[in-house]
Amino acid sequence: MLNVFLKKGAPMDSQLLKIKNLFIKYETDDDTINAVNGTNLEIKKGEVLGLVGETGAGKTTTALSVLRLLPKNIEEITQSEILFNGKDLLKLSEKEMMQIRGNKISMIFQDPMSSLNPVLTVGDQISEVLELHNFEQKSKEEIQKRVDEILELVGITPKRKTEYPHQFSGGMKQRVVIAMALACEPELLIADEPTTALDVTIQAQVLAMMNDLKEKYNTAMLLITHDLGVVAQMCDNVAIMYAGEIIEYGSIYDIFGSDRKHPYTIGLFGSIPSLTEETDRLKPIEGLMPEPTNLPTGCKFHPRCPRCMNICETTIPDYAEFDSHIIKCHLY
């Protein structure tokens, strides 16, 4: 797959992030957990890439590796590269990474309460981000003006900056987290299930706001989700992840409109209710994601695949290319 992505890669002047051959293993007292198994991804400037898969597929681990926020019990990541504007993040010092986190690359976590300090006002938490990356030596007045601006951008009146997180609703808390992430106008925003904890109405508002902010700042985005509706609304390209591997990659039109799909992707679509087709019941994917401590041989999906062949059980499939559409499956 690495050669496929290199061949189809964006010109260097538009390439923002390139993940090459990423393997991540966690060491525990009892087992080795194979969390990510040779992942390759690329994001261009201003692009929104959706990373889709079930819980346990390795999506969040991949995202955390970009910011070098993985737990300490991982094996050393070798023979892998995470290039951001041409620099390998895996080779930077912790001091250099601190200048990138929250400044050039920001992350929105799934639960806003885990990102907010309950004993600090929301204004203080946003200004803390700006002060940490105050390379232009802005005055306190200029920082406070920026706090007011970013709160207004996310639909919160600046008068509320003296309030504490517990005084905000779930949707408003997520807006505060997004304000913190965008305060320094990052080039890349990683959003890990940013709307999962919100009701449908607030979810739509937050997604619309994120889309508006992306257009305003031309911010590239890695959107991690299991919701294909969110993907259809927000993304330019989509990567389908299973058992730590990218098994399908393409434009939004490739994934949603093509007759060619990986059996796992077909299963994901089959699990979604349709407004146009009558059906007695949904068709969920049978079985469970394999344990990362005991991955199957051959194609990782073969124990659950309705179209499994003998070769699938023993041989890892190659990537089949259809212009911008790439599928890792023996069927193609």
C-alpha positions as CSV (number, residue, x, y, z in Angstrom):
1,M,0.0,0.0,0.0
2,L,2.9,2.4,0.7
3,N,3.8,2.4,-3.0
4,V,0.2,2.9,-4.0
5,F,-0.1,6.0,-1.7
6,L,3.2,7.4,-2.8
7,K,2.2,7.0,-6.5
8,K,-1.2,8.7,-5.9
9,G,0.2,11.3,-3.4
10,A,-0.5,15.0,-3.6
11,P,2.2,17.4,-4.9
12,M,4.6,18.2,-2.2
13,D,3.4,21.8,-2.0
14,S,-0.1,20.7,-1.1
15,Q,0.8,17.8,1.1
16,L,0.3,18.5,4.8
17,L,0.4,15.1,6.6
18,K,1.7,11.7,5.4
19,I,1.8,8.6,7.6
20,K,4.0,5.9,6.2
21,N,4.0,2.3,7.2
22,L,2.9,2.9,10.8
23,F,3.1,0.0,13.2
24,I,2.2,0.4,16.9
25,K,2.4,-2.3,19.5
26,Y,1.6,-2.1,23.2
27,E,3.4,-4.3,25.6
28,T,1.5,-5.6,28.6
29,D,2.5,-8.1,31.3
30,D,0.7,-10.8,29.5
31,D,0.5,-10.0,25.8
32,T,1.6,-7.8,22.9
33,I,-1.3,-5.7,21.5
34,N,-1.0,-5.1,17.7
35,A,-3.0,-1.8,17.6
36,V,-1.9,-0.4,14.2
37,N,-0.5,-2.7,11.5
38,G,1.2,-0.9,8.6
39,T,-1.1,2.1,8.2
40,N,-0.5,4.7,5.4
41,L,-2.5,7.9,5.1
42,E,-2.2,11.3,3.5
43,I,-3.9,14.6,4.1
44,K,-3.6,17.6,1.8
45,K,-3.9,21.2,2.9
46,G,-7.5,22.1,3.4
47,E,-8.7,18.5,3.0
48,V,-11.1,16.7,5.3
49,L,-10.3,13.0,5.6
50,G,-12.7,10.7,7.3
51,L,-11.2,7.7,9.2
52,V,-14.0,5.2,9.7
53,G,-14.2,1.9,11.5
54,E,-15.6,0.0,14.5
55,T,-14.4,0.6,18.0
56,G,-11.0,-1.1,18.4
57,A,-10.0,-0.6,14.8
58,G,-7.0,1.6,15.7
59,K,-8.4,5.0,14.7
60,T,-7.7,6.9,17.9
61,T,-4.3,5.3,18.3
62,T,-3.3,6.4,14.8
63,A,-4.5,10.0,15.7
64,L,-2.6,10.1,19.0
65,S,0.6,8.9,17.3
66,V,0.5,12.1,15.1
67,L,0.7,14.2,18.3
68,R,3.1,11.8,20.0
69,L,0.6,11.3,22.9
70,L,0.7,7.5,23.0
71,P,1.2,5.7,26.4
72,K,4.7,4.9,27.5
73,N,4.2,1.1,27.2
74,I,4.4,1.0,23.4
75,E,7.3,-0.6,21.6
76,E,9.6,1.9,19.9
77,I,8.1,3.0,16.6
78,T,10.7,2.1,14.0
79,Q,10.6,2.0,10.2
80,S,7.7,4.3,10.3
81,E,7.3,8.0,9.4
82,I,4.8,10.7,10.2
83,L,5.6,13.6,8.0
84,F,4.0,17.0,8.8
85,N,5.0,19.7,6.3
86,G,7.9,17.5,5.4
87,K,9.3,17.0,8.9
88,D,9.2,13.6,10.6
89,L,7.3,14.1,13.9
90,L,8.7,10.8,15.2
91,K,12.2,12.3,15.2
92,L,11.4,15.6,16.9
93,S,12.3,16.3,20.5
94,E,9.6,16.7,23.1
95,K,10.3,20.4,23.2
96,E,9.8,20.7,19.5
97,M,6.6,18.7,19.7
98,M,5.2,21.0,22.4
99,Q,5.6,23.9,19.9
100,I,3.4,21.9,17.4
101,R,0.7,20.5,19.7
102,G,-2.1,23.0,20.0
103,N,-0.4,25.4,17.6
104,K,0.1,23.7,14.2
105,I,-1.9,20.5,15.1
106,S,-4.9,20.5,17.5
107,M,-7.2,17.7,18.6
108,I,-10.8,17.6,19.7
109,F,-11.5,14.7,22.0
110,Q,-14.7,12.7,22.2
111,D,-15.7,13.7,25.7
112,P,-15.5,17.5,26.2
113,M,-15.4,17.2,30.0
114,S,-12.1,15.2,29.8
115,S,-10.6,18.2,27.9
116,L,-11.8,21.0,30.3
117,N,-10.5,21.9,33.7
118,P,-13.4,22.2,36.1
119,V,-11.7,24.8,38.3
120,L,-10.8,27.3,35.6
121,T,-13.1,29.6,33.6
122,V,-13.4,28.8,29.9
123,G,-11.8,32.2,29.1
124,D,-8.8,31.3,31.2
125,Q,-8.5,27.9,29.4
126,I,-8.6,29.4,26.0
127,S,-6.1,32.2,26.9
128,E,-3.8,29.5,28.4
129,V,-3.5,27.9,25.0
130,L,-2.7,31.3,23.4
131,E,-0.1,32.2,26.1
132,L,1.6,28.8,25.7
133,H,2.2,29.5,22.0
134,N,2.7,33.3,22.3
135,F,5.7,33.3,20.0
136,E,4.8,36.8,18.7
137,Q,4.9,38.2,22.3
138,K,1.3,39.5,22.2
139,S,0.1,41.6,25.2
140,K,-2.6,40.3,27.6
141,E,-5.0,42.7,26.0
142,E,-4.4,41.2,22.6
143,I,-4.8,37.7,23.9
144,Q,-8.1,38.6,25.6
145,K,-9.3,40.2,22.4
146,R,-8.4,36.9,20.6
147,V,-10.4,34.9,23.3
148,D,-13.4,37.1,22.6
149,E,-13.0,36.6,18.8
150,I,-12.8,32.8,19.0
151,L,-15.7,32.5,21.4
152,E,-17.9,34.6,19.0
153,L,-16.7,32.3,16.1
154,V,-18.1,29.2,17.9
155,G,-21.3,30.9,18.8
156,I,-20.7,31.8,22.4
157,T,-21.0,35.4,23.7
158,P,-17.7,36.7,25.1
159,K,-19.6,37.6,28.3
160,R,-19.6,33.9,29.3
161,K,-15.8,33.6,29.3
162,T,-15.8,34.1,33.1
163,E,-18.1,31.1,33.6
164,Y,-16.9,27.5,34.5
165,P,-17.4,24.3,32.4
166,H,-20.3,23.0,34.7
167,Q,-22.3,26.1,33.7
168,F,-22.4,25.0,30.0
169,S,-24.5,22.4,28.3
170,G,-22.9,19.4,26.5
171,G,-23.1,21.1,23.2
172,M,-21.7,24.4,24.6
173,K,-18.9,22.5,26.2
174,Q,-17.9,21.0,22.9
175,R,-18.0,24.5,21.4
176,V,-15.5,25.6,24.0
177,V,-13.3,22.7,23.2
178,I,-13.4,23.5,19.5
179,A,-12.6,27.2,20.4
180,M,-9.5,26.0,22.3
181,A,-8.5,23.8,19.4
182,L,-8.8,26.6,16.9
183,A,-7.4,29.4,19.0
184,C,-4.0,29.3,17.3
185,E,-5.4,28.7,13.8
186,P,-3.8,25.2,13.4
187,E,-3.1,23.8,10.0
188,L,-4.4,20.4,11.0
189,L,-7.4,19.6,13.3
190,I,-7.9,16.1,14.5
191,A,-11.5,15.5,15.6
192,D,-12.0,12.2,17.5
193,E,-15.8,11.4,17.5
194,P,-16.5,15.1,18.1
195,T,-20.3,14.7,18.2
196,T,-20.9,11.3,19.7
197,A,-21.9,12.6,23.1
198,L,-24.4,15.1,21.6
199,D,-28.0,14.8,20.7
200,V,-28.9,15.0,17.0
201,T,-29.9,18.7,16.9
202,I,-26.8,19.9,18.7
203,Q,-24.7,17.5,16.6
204,A,-25.9,19.1,13.4
205,Q,-25.1,22.6,14.7
206,V,-21.6,21.6,15.8
207,L,-20.9,20.0,12.4
208,A,-22.2,23.0,10.5
209,M,-20.0,25.2,12.7
210,M,-16.9,23.1,12.2
211,N,-17.5,23.2,8.4
212,D,-17.8,27.0,8.5
213,L,-14.6,27.3,10.5
214,K,-12.8,25.0,8.1
215,E,-13.8,27.2,5.2
216,K,-12.7,30.3,7.1
217,Y,-9.2,29.1,8.0
218,N,-8.7,26.5,5.3
219,T,-7.9,24.0,8.1
220,A,-7.2,20.4,7.1
221,M,-9.1,17.9,9.2
222,L,-8.7,14.2,10.2
223,L,-12.3,13.3,11.3
224,I,-12.5,10.0,13.2
225,T,-16.0,8.6,13.4
226,H,-18.2,5.5,13.0
227,D,-21.1,7.6,11.6
228,L,-21.2,7.4,7.8
229,G,-23.8,10.2,7.8
230,V,-21.2,12.6,9.3
231,V,-18.7,11.4,6.8
232,A,-21.0,12.2,3.9
233,Q,-21.7,15.6,5.2
234,M,-18.1,16.7,6.1
235,C,-15.4,14.7,4.2
236,D,-13.6,14.9,0.9
237,N,-11.9,11.5,1.2
238,V,-12.5,8.4,3.3
239,A,-10.3,5.7,4.8
240,I,-11.9,2.6,6.1
241,M,-9.9,1.0,9.0
242,Y,-10.2,-2.6,10.3
243,A,-7.9,-4.3,12.8
244,G,-5.3,-1.7,12.5
245,E,-5.2,-1.6,8.7
246,I,-6.6,0.7,6.0
247,I,-8.6,-1.7,3.9
248,E,-10.3,0.8,1.6
249,Y,-9.5,4.4,0.6
250,G,-11.2,6.7,-1.9
251,S,-13.0,10.0,-2.5
252,I,-16.5,10.4,-0.9
253,Y,-17.9,9.5,-4.4
254,D,-15.8,6.3,-4.5
255,I,-16.9,5.1,-1.1
256,F,-20.6,6.1,-1.4
257,G,-21.2,5.8,-5.1
258,S,-19.0,3.0,-6.5
259,D,-20.3,-0.6,-7.0
260,R,-16.9,-1.8,-5.9
261,K,-16.6,-2.0,-2.2
262,H,-14.7,-4.0,0.4
263,P,-17.1,-6.5,2.0
264,Y,-16.5,-4.8,5.4
265,T,-17.6,-1.4,3.9
266,I,-20.7,-3.1,2.4
267,G,-21.4,-4.4,6.0
268,L,-21.1,-0.9,7.4
269,F,-23.6,0.5,4.9
270,G,-25.9,-2.5,5.6
271,S,-26.0,-1.5,9.3
272,I,-27.6,1.9,8.5
273,P,-31.4,2.4,8.2
274,S,-32.5,3.5,4.7
275,L,-35.2,6.1,4.0
276,T,-35.7,4.9,0.4
277,E,-35.7,1.1,0.7
278,E,-38.1,-1.1,2.7
279,T,-36.5,-3.7,4.8
280,D,-37.6,-6.0,7.6
281,R,-34.5,-5.5,9.6
282,L,-31.0,-4.2,9.4
283,K,-28.1,-6.4,8.4
284,P,-25.3,-6.0,11.0
285,I,-21.9,-7.4,10.4
286,E,-21.8,-10.8,12.1
287,G,-19.1,-11.5,14.7
288,L,-16.7,-9.1,16.5
289,M,-13.5,-7.3,15.7
290,P,-10.6,-9.7,16.2
291,E,-8.5,-9.4,19.4
292,P,-5.4,-7.3,18.7
293,T,-3.4,-9.9,20.7
294,N,-4.5,-12.7,18.4
295,L,-5.0,-11.4,14.9
296,P,-6.1,-13.9,12.2
297,T,-3.8,-15.0,9.4
298,G,-4.4,-13.9,5.8
299,C,-7.1,-11.2,5.5
300,K,-8.0,-9.9,9.0
301,F,-11.7,-9.7,8.0
302,H,-12.0,-13.3,6.7
303,P,-13.6,-14.8,9.9
304,R,-16.5,-12.3,9.5
305,C,-16.6,-12.0,5.7
306,P,-19.7,-13.5,3.9
307,R,-17.6,-13.8,0.7
308,C,-14.6,-15.5,2.2
309,M,-12.5,-17.8,-0.1
310,N,-9.8,-20.3,0.8
311,I,-7.1,-17.8,-0.2
312,C,-8.5,-15.2,2.3
313,E,-7.6,-17.5,5.2
314,T,-3.9,-17.8,4.4
315,T,-2.8,-14.9,2.2
316,I,-2.7,-11.2,3.0
317,P,-4.5,-9.5,0.0
318,D,-2.7,-6.8,-2.1
319,Y,-4.3,-3.4,-2.9
320,A,-6.4,-3.2,-6.0
321,E,-6.4,0.3,-7.6
322,F,-9.3,1.9,-9.5
323,D,-8.0,5.5,-10.1
324,S,-8.4,7.2,-6.8
325,H,-10.2,4.2,-5.2
326,I,-8.0,1.6,-3.4
327,I,-9.4,-1.7,-2.0
328,K,-7.4,-4.4,0.0
329,C,-9.3,-7.5,-0.9
330,H,-8.9,-10.8,-2.9
331,L,-12.1,-10.1,-4.8
332,Y,-10.5,-7.4,-6.9
